[in-house]
Amino acid sequence: MTRRIGVRCDAGGACGVGHLVRCVALAEELRGRRVEVCFLGDLAGSAWARAQLLERRLPLIPAPERPAHLAGLVRDLGLDAVVLDSYELPAGTGAAVRGSAAVLAIVDGDPLGQDADLYLDQNLGAELRPVPPLTRRLAGSRYVLLRDSVRRLRRRGGVRRAVPRVLCFFGGTDSAGVAPAWARALADTGLPFQATVVSPKPFAAEGAFTVIPPTDRLPALMAEADLVVTAAGSAVWELLYLGVPTALTWVAANQLIGYEALVGRGIAAGAGPVADTAATKVLAHLLADPEAREEYGRRGGGLVDGKGRERVADTLLALIG
């Protein structure tokens, strides 16, 4: 009998695309094991997000907001399990769905009131945080979910270019609208570089900048970069896997967990919450000192081995038999 799993997540607008990206990675693994996967949610705010499902032939079904109605949809679709990955779901969603299917909740620290049979928190150091008795959890960087487009890449570290290549992006939608400010911070260093800035909204940036819309080439651009300036969202784990030197900021409260863990361990440079004078000094140091820059990439090596999605799929499928 074919097993069927639904993924409840949204993307676009204020919620960004990070939830979708990590769920797509898990869906790729499950599909490779002949599991039927469908997505339940709303991707209306991002054409790029919709394209990710279309390209992989993953069906998208609108999801009702009320937990009882979602549980009814789960029964109608005959799903064996549901993956919940959203900060916006009503607190009782997991409990309602568990009456019809097993539930895996992907969380970033706080489960936000969701009951689940299994929790996944892929944040660095999550395995050290206490959980209530009898809670079943996969925690830490061993369980990072990476897409095929990232796992097939390798970066050539230590390449010394006279003019560093910089990549700037802040989630798939730049929901906080910070890309122009960070481009200005780079320009204010007064140092040579060539920067690609990913922004859904075009903006004028003179000189060493190329501004592009969200792209499927993002993993390749990461692997080619000498420095990435980004927020501490789900893309950080892709950067760790590739060993790319990274300067981090944060644009949402939930990203502070990852920011503090990575910066505190010296795995990424901390650029702070805003693109101010202090941030410009951090960027100037990284642009001027290739060895210091590359050291950040080396420190993250080995934290993410690319097999996290296999471990998660193993546990999820064992749960539903």
C-alpha positions as CSV (number, residue, x, y, z in Angstrom):
1,M,0.0,0.0,0.0
2,T,1.3,3.4,-1.0
3,R,1.9,5.7,2.0
4,R,0.6,9.3,1.7
5,I,1.9,12.3,3.6
6,G,0.7,15.9,3.6
7,V,2.8,18.9,4.3
8,R,1.0,21.9,5.9
9,C,2.9,25.1,5.3
10,D,2.6,28.5,3.7
11,A,5.0,30.8,1.8
12,G,5.2,34.3,0.6
13,G,4.6,37.8,2.0
14,A,5.4,38.2,5.6
15,C,6.0,34.5,6.3
16,G,8.8,34.1,3.8
17,V,9.7,30.8,2.0
18,G,12.0,29.1,4.6
19,H,9.3,26.8,5.8
20,L,8.5,25.7,2.2
21,V,12.2,25.2,1.3
22,R,12.9,22.8,4.2
23,C,9.6,20.9,3.6
24,V,10.5,20.6,-0.1
25,A,13.8,19.0,0.9
26,L,11.9,16.4,3.0
27,A,9.4,15.9,0.2
28,E,12.2,15.1,-2.3
29,E,13.5,12.4,0.1
30,L,10.0,10.9,0.6
31,R,9.2,10.9,-3.1
32,G,12.5,9.1,-3.7
33,R,11.1,6.3,-1.4
34,R,7.8,6.1,-3.4
35,V,5.8,8.0,-0.8
36,E,3.0,10.2,-2.2
37,V,3.4,13.8,-1.0
38,C,1.0,16.7,-1.2
39,F,1.2,20.2,0.1
40,L,-1.6,21.9,2.0
41,G,-1.4,25.6,2.3
42,D,-1.2,29.0,0.6
43,L,1.6,30.1,-1.7
44,A,-0.2,33.0,-3.3
45,G,2.3,35.5,-2.1
46,S,5.3,34.1,-4.0
47,A,5.4,32.9,-7.7
48,W,8.8,31.5,-6.9
49,A,7.4,29.3,-4.2
50,R,4.6,28.0,-6.4
51,A,7.2,27.2,-9.1
52,Q,9.1,24.9,-6.6
53,L,6.1,22.6,-6.3
54,L,5.2,22.7,-10.0
55,E,8.7,21.8,-11.1
56,R,8.6,18.8,-8.7
57,R,5.0,17.8,-9.6
58,L,4.0,18.2,-5.9
59,P,0.3,19.0,-5.7
60,L,-0.9,22.0,-3.7
61,I,-4.3,21.9,-2.0
62,P,-5.8,24.9,-0.2
63,A,-5.9,24.2,3.5
64,P,-8.8,25.3,5.8
65,E,-7.7,27.4,8.8
66,R,-9.8,25.7,11.5
67,P,-8.1,22.7,13.0
68,A,-11.3,20.5,12.8
69,H,-11.7,21.3,9.1
70,L,-8.1,20.6,8.4
71,A,-8.4,17.2,10.2
72,G,-11.5,16.5,8.0
73,L,-9.4,17.3,4.9
74,V,-6.7,14.9,6.1
75,R,-9.2,12.1,6.5
76,D,-10.7,12.9,3.0
77,L,-7.3,12.7,1.4
78,G,-6.4,9.4,3.3
79,L,-3.2,10.8,4.6
80,D,-1.0,8.6,6.9
81,A,0.9,11.5,8.3
82,V,1.0,15.3,8.3
83,V,4.0,17.6,8.6
84,L,3.2,20.9,10.2
85,D,5.6,23.8,9.6
86,S,4.1,27.2,10.3
87,Y,4.2,29.8,13.0
88,E,0.7,30.9,12.1
89,L,-1.4,27.8,12.7
90,P,-4.0,27.8,15.5
91,A,-2.5,26.1,18.6
92,G,-4.9,23.2,18.5
93,T,-4.1,22.1,14.9
94,G,-1.7,19.3,15.8
95,A,-4.1,17.8,18.4
96,A,-7.0,17.9,15.9
97,V,-5.0,16.3,13.1
98,R,-3.6,13.5,15.4
99,G,-7.0,12.0,15.5
100,S,-6.7,11.2,11.8
101,A,-3.0,10.9,11.1
102,A,0.5,10.9,12.7
103,V,1.9,14.4,13.1
104,L,5.5,15.7,12.6
105,A,5.9,19.3,13.8
106,I,8.9,21.2,12.5
107,V,9.7,23.8,15.1
108,D,12.3,26.4,15.9
109,G,12.5,26.2,19.7
110,D,9.0,26.9,20.9
111,P,6.4,24.4,19.5
112,L,3.8,27.2,19.8
113,G,1.2,25.0,21.3
114,Q,1.2,22.2,18.7
115,D,0.8,18.6,19.8
116,A,2.7,16.1,17.7
117,D,3.8,12.5,17.7
118,L,7.3,13.7,16.6
119,Y,9.0,17.1,16.7
120,L,11.9,18.2,14.6
121,D,14.1,21.2,15.6
122,Q,17.1,21.4,13.3
123,N,18.7,24.4,15.0
124,L,22.2,24.2,16.2
125,G,22.3,23.2,19.9
126,A,18.6,22.2,19.9
127,E,19.5,18.8,21.3
128,L,20.8,20.5,24.5
129,R,17.4,22.2,25.3
130,P,15.2,20.3,27.7
131,V,11.8,18.9,26.6
132,P,8.8,17.6,28.5
133,P,8.9,13.9,29.5
134,L,7.8,11.4,26.8
135,T,8.3,13.9,24.1
136,R,9.8,12.4,21.0
137,R,12.2,14.8,19.2
138,L,14.8,14.9,16.5
139,A,17.1,17.8,17.4
140,G,20.2,19.5,16.2
141,S,22.2,19.8,13.0
142,R,22.2,16.1,12.3
143,Y,18.6,16.6,11.1
144,V,19.0,19.6,8.8
145,L,16.8,19.2,5.7
146,L,18.6,20.1,2.5
147,R,17.3,20.2,-1.1
148,D,18.8,18.2,-3.9
149,S,20.0,21.4,-5.5
150,V,22.2,22.0,-2.5
151,R,23.3,18.5,-1.8
152,R,24.8,18.1,-5.2
153,L,27.1,21.1,-4.9
154,R,30.5,21.5,-3.5
155,R,32.4,24.8,-2.9
156,R,36.1,25.4,-3.6
157,G,37.3,27.1,-0.5
158,G,40.4,29.2,-0.2
159,V,40.2,30.7,-3.6
160,R,41.9,34.1,-3.4
161,R,40.2,36.6,-5.8
162,A,41.5,40.2,-6.1
163,V,37.9,41.3,-6.0
164,P,35.7,39.2,-3.6
165,R,32.3,38.0,-4.8
166,V,29.5,38.8,-2.4
167,L,26.0,37.5,-2.3
168,C,23.3,39.3,-0.3
169,F,19.8,37.8,0.3
170,F,17.3,37.9,3.1
171,G,14.9,35.1,2.6
172,G,12.9,34.3,-0.5
173,T,10.7,37.4,-0.1
174,D,12.9,39.8,1.8
175,S,9.8,40.4,3.9
176,A,11.5,43.0,6.1
177,G,12.7,45.0,3.0
178,V,16.3,45.2,4.2
179,A,18.2,44.4,1.0
180,P,18.8,48.0,0.0
181,A,20.1,49.0,3.4
182,W,22.6,46.1,3.4
183,A,23.7,47.0,-0.1
184,R,24.5,50.5,1.2
185,A,26.4,49.1,4.1
186,L,28.6,47.1,1.7
187,A,29.1,50.2,-0.4
188,D,30.1,52.2,2.6
189,T,33.1,49.9,3.3
190,G,34.8,51.6,0.4
191,L,36.5,48.3,-0.5
192,P,36.4,46.5,-3.9
193,F,33.9,43.7,-4.4
194,Q,31.3,42.4,-6.8
195,A,27.9,41.8,-5.2
196,T,24.8,40.0,-6.3
197,V,21.7,41.1,-4.3
198,V,18.6,39.0,-4.4
199,S,15.5,41.1,-4.0
200,P,11.8,40.6,-5.1
201,K,11.6,44.4,-5.4
202,P,14.1,46.0,-7.8
203,F,16.1,48.9,-6.5
204,A,18.8,51.2,-7.8
205,A,22.3,50.2,-6.7
206,E,25.2,51.8,-8.5
207,G,28.6,50.4,-9.3
208,A,29.5,46.9,-8.1
209,F,26.0,45.6,-7.6
210,T,23.7,43.3,-9.7
211,V,20.2,43.2,-8.3
212,I,18.2,40.1,-9.3
213,P,14.8,38.6,-8.4
214,P,14.5,35.4,-6.4
215,T,16.1,32.6,-8.4
216,D,16.6,28.8,-8.6
217,R,20.3,29.6,-9.0
218,L,20.6,30.6,-5.4
219,P,22.5,27.5,-4.3
220,A,25.0,27.9,-7.1
221,L,25.4,31.6,-6.2
222,M,26.1,30.5,-2.6
223,A,28.8,28.0,-3.7
224,E,30.5,30.6,-5.9
225,A,30.5,33.4,-3.3
226,D,33.5,34.5,-1.2
227,L,31.1,36.0,1.4
228,V,27.4,35.8,1.9
229,V,25.4,38.5,3.8
230,T,22.1,37.1,5.0
231,A,19.6,36.6,7.8
232,A,19.7,33.7,10.2
233,G,16.9,31.8,8.5
234,S,16.8,28.3,7.0
235,A,19.4,29.1,4.3
236,V,22.1,29.2,7.0
237,W,22.1,25.4,7.1
238,E,22.7,25.3,3.3
239,L,25.6,27.7,3.7
240,L,27.1,25.6,6.5
241,Y,26.9,22.5,4.3
242,L,28.7,24.4,1.5
243,G,31.3,25.9,3.9
244,V,30.6,29.5,2.7
245,P,31.9,32.4,4.9
246,T,28.8,34.2,6.2
247,A,27.9,37.5,7.9
248,L,24.6,37.2,9.7
249,T,21.8,39.5,10.7
250,W,18.3,38.7,11.8
251,V,15.0,40.1,10.6
252,A,12.5,38.1,12.7
253,A,12.5,37.2,16.4
254,N,12.6,33.4,15.7
255,Q,15.9,33.9,13.8
256,L,17.6,35.1,16.9
257,I,18.1,31.6,18.2
258,G,20.2,30.6,15.2
259,Y,22.0,33.9,15.1
260,E,23.2,33.7,18.7
261,A,24.2,30.0,18.4
262,L,26.2,30.6,15.2
263,V,27.8,33.9,16.1
264,G,28.5,32.7,19.7
265,R,30.4,29.7,18.4
266,G,32.4,31.7,15.9
267,I,30.8,29.9,13.0
268,A,29.5,33.1,11.4
269,A,30.3,36.7,11.7
270,G,27.7,38.8,13.6
271,A,26.7,41.9,11.7
272,G,24.0,42.8,14.1
273,P,20.3,43.6,13.6
274,V,20.6,46.7,11.4
275,A,22.9,47.8,8.6
276,D,24.6,50.6,10.6
277,T,28.1,51.8,11.1
278,A,29.0,48.8,13.3
279,A,27.8,46.4,10.6
280,T,29.8,48.2,7.9
281,K,33.0,47.7,10.0
282,V,32.3,44.0,10.3
283,L,31.8,43.8,6.5
284,A,34.9,45.8,5.8
285,H,37.0,43.4,8.0
286,L,35.7,40.4,6.1
287,L,36.3,42.0,2.7
288,A,39.8,43.1,3.6
289,D,41.0,39.8,5.2
290,P,40.5,36.7,3.1
291,E,42.0,34.4,5.7
292,A,39.6,35.7,8.5
293,R,36.8,35.3,6.0
294,E,37.6,31.7,5.1
295,E,38.1,30.7,8.7
296,Y,34.3,31.2,9.3
297,G,33.6,28.8,6.4
298,R,36.0,26.2,7.9
299,R,34.6,26.4,11.4
300,G,31.2,25.4,10.1
301,G,32.5,22.4,8.1
302,G,31.1,19.1,9.2
303,L,28.2,20.5,11.2
304,V,25.8,19.7,8.4
305,D,26.5,16.4,6.5
306,G,23.6,16.6,4.1
307,K,22.0,13.3,5.4
308,G,19.6,14.9,7.8
309,R,16.5,14.5,5.6
310,E,17.3,10.7,5.4
311,R,17.3,10.4,9.2
312,V,14.0,12.4,9.4
313,A,12.4,10.3,6.7
314,D,13.5,7.1,8.4
315,T,11.9,8.1,11.7
316,L,8.7,9.5,10.2
317,L,8.1,6.4,8.0
318,A,8.8,4.1,11.0
319,L,6.2,6.0,12.9
320,I,3.4,5.2,10.4
321,G,4.6,1.7,9.6
